[in-house]
Amino acid sequence: MLDPQSRGASLSAAEFFARVRERLTLDAPHGITDPDFIPARGDHDAEPVMQKIAQVRPIRPAAVLIAVVDHPEPTVLLTQRAQHLPDHPGQISFPGGKIDKTDADPAATALREAEEEVGLKRELIEPLGYLDLYMTTLGYRIVPVIARVEPGFTLTLNTAEVDVAFEVPLSFLMADGNMQRHSRQWQGVERHYYALTFGERYIWGVTAGIMRNMRERIYR
């Protein structure tokens, strides 16, 4: 059951951050590189058959930053991938990328990538906890890092990777009914996925799936 107040997703910033600290940890989730471990969360939440496809893909460890900005009404920082990129051009994403061997942990990956992609300074970011490991159809195993971000920052976009950065109210992303299950034809097959529409922004796929997991973990 969801808490009654979660139907409107009206947690204050202080309440949200307190719940994250209470319910999550910064202990790296199991199975980031283990081929014998199948993550419970992933693209297969919306399309169960995708789990079998993902299991035969090479494992690609990655981490993303769910940057929750500590405004009176908290927001989440998102990016739109550059249109010229070969993979997922124009898609709405969290800052993030592959885990390098030199990264101390997934949080370090997410902080590094956020600074490289949008110029978000590490000293403004407080990592709070990891959500569940998320497996994509292409074999990525993504560690989502929820973090508190000081407001008032200035961003510098890496235009080789990002066209736009913008903020969306956390209450909108977490509100009951805004998350929907959509479908589209892909290579002659109907594929299902989760999505939200915020004005002209269509937030779908992995990004929406991770937000759905955040709602379950923090608002349930």
N, C-alpha and C positions, 0 to 999 in steps of 0.2 A: 504494500500500500504506500502511496505517496502521502507525505505530510499534508494537512489541509492547506497550509500557506503555500505549498509548492505548486498548487494548481494555478496560481497567479504568478508564481516564481518571483515573489517580492522580497527575497532575503536582502537585508542591507549588506554593504560591503563587509562590515565587521562580522555579521552572522555567517556570511558565506565563507570567509577566511577561517573562522573558528571551526566550522564544520569540516573544511578540508584538512586542517591540522589534526582534528579529532579522528577522522576516518581514513586518512591516507598516510603513507610514510614515504621517505626517500630511500627505502631499501629497494634496489633495482629488482624489477619483477623477474620471476623465473622464466626460462625458456626463450630468451632473446635469440640465442644461436643454437638451441637444441632441436635437431630435426625430429626427435622422438616426442617432443612436447607440442601439442596443438593448442594455440591460444583459444580461450573461450569466446573472445570478442573479435570481431572483424567484419569484412564485407559479407561473410556468410550469415550475419545476423538478419540481413534483408533477403539474401539469396543463398539458402543452405548448400546448394550444389557447388558454390564457389569454394567451399572448404576443400573439396577433393582436388580442385584445380590448383589451389594455393599450396597444397601439400607437396606437389611435384615440382614447384618452382624453386630456384636457388634462394636461400635465405638472405635477406638484405636488412640488416639491423639499422634502425633509424630512430630519431627522437624529434618531437615537436614541442614547441612552447605554447601553452595556453596562457597567454599574458592577460591577466585580469587586472585592469587599471582601477586603482583605488579612488574613484570618484564617489561623491555622495550616492549617485546611482552608478554602480560599477559597469564597466564595459569590457569587451574582449577585443583585442587587437588582431585583425586578420589582414592577409595580403591577397592580392590578385596576381597570379603568376604571369610573367611576361608572355605576350602573344607569340613571340618568335621561338619559344622553347619547343623542343621536339616532343616532350612528354607533358600532357595535360596543360596545354597553353590556355591562358585566361582563366584557369580554375581558381576558386577561392580556397585558400590554404591557411594553415598556421605556419609561422616561421619554423623552419626545421630542415633536417637533412640526415644524411647517413652518419652513423657513428664511426668515427675514426679511431684507430688504435691509440692515438695520442690523447684522446679524451678520457678524463678520469672516470666519468660515469655518464649516463644518459642526460642528466641535468646539464653537465658541462657541454655536451653536444648541442642541446637546445639553446643555451646561452650564447655559444659561439656562433651558431647559425643565425640567431636573431640579430646579433651585432653585424654579421657579414651581410645579411639581406636587407635590413632596414635601419641599421645604425642605432639600435636600441642598446644603450649602455648597460653593462653588467651590474654596475653599482646601484642601478635603479630597480633591479629585479631580485625578488626573494623567492626562490623555489620552495614550494610547500609540500608537494607530494606527487606521487606517480599514480595515474589511472591504470586500468588493466591494459596489458599488452594487446595491441590491435594488429591483426594479420590481414594483409590485403591480397587481392587476387594475384598480383604480380610477385608475391613472395616477401614483400616488406613486412618486417615485424617492428611496429612503431611503438615507442614508449612516450605517451603523452605526459608532459610535466606541467602541472598547474602551478602558477606563480603569481605572487602579488607584485604589481608594478606601480612605482611612484608616478603620479600624474605630472603634467607639465613638461614632458620630454619633447625634444625635437628629433625628428627622424631624418635620415639621409638614405634614400633608396638606392640599392644596387640595381640599376636598370637592366643589367644583363639577366637578372632573375625575377625582378618584381616590377610591375607596372604601377600599382597603387597599394597603399596601406590605409586602412580605415578601421573605425571602432563601431561595434554593434552593442547595444545594451544587453547585458547579461540576462536581464529579466525577459527580453524578447526571445533569446536563444533557449531559455529554459522553460518558457511558458507552455502549459498544457495545450495541445492542439496545433502549435506552430510546426512541430516536427511531423512530416508525412512520409509515407512510403510511396515512391514513384517508380515508374518503369519506362524503358525506352528500348528500341531495337538496336542491337549491336552485333554486327557480323551475322545477321539473319536470325539472331536469338533474342528473345525478350529478356532483358536484365532488370532486376529490381534493386533499389537502393533508397537510402533515406535522404531527405532534402528539406530545406527551409528557404523561403523567399523573403528577403528583406529589401523592400523598395525594388530597385533594379538589380540587386545582387541575388544570384541564385547559388545557394550554398548547398553542396550535395556531395555524395560519395563518402570518402574517408573522413573529411572534415565534419560532415553532419553525423556520421557514425560515431566519431569520438565525442561529439557534443551529446549525443544520446546516452553514451556510457557515463558522461559526467553527470547528467541529470539523474540517472539511476543511482550512482554512487553517492552524490551529495544531497539530493533532494528526496530520496526515498526514506 
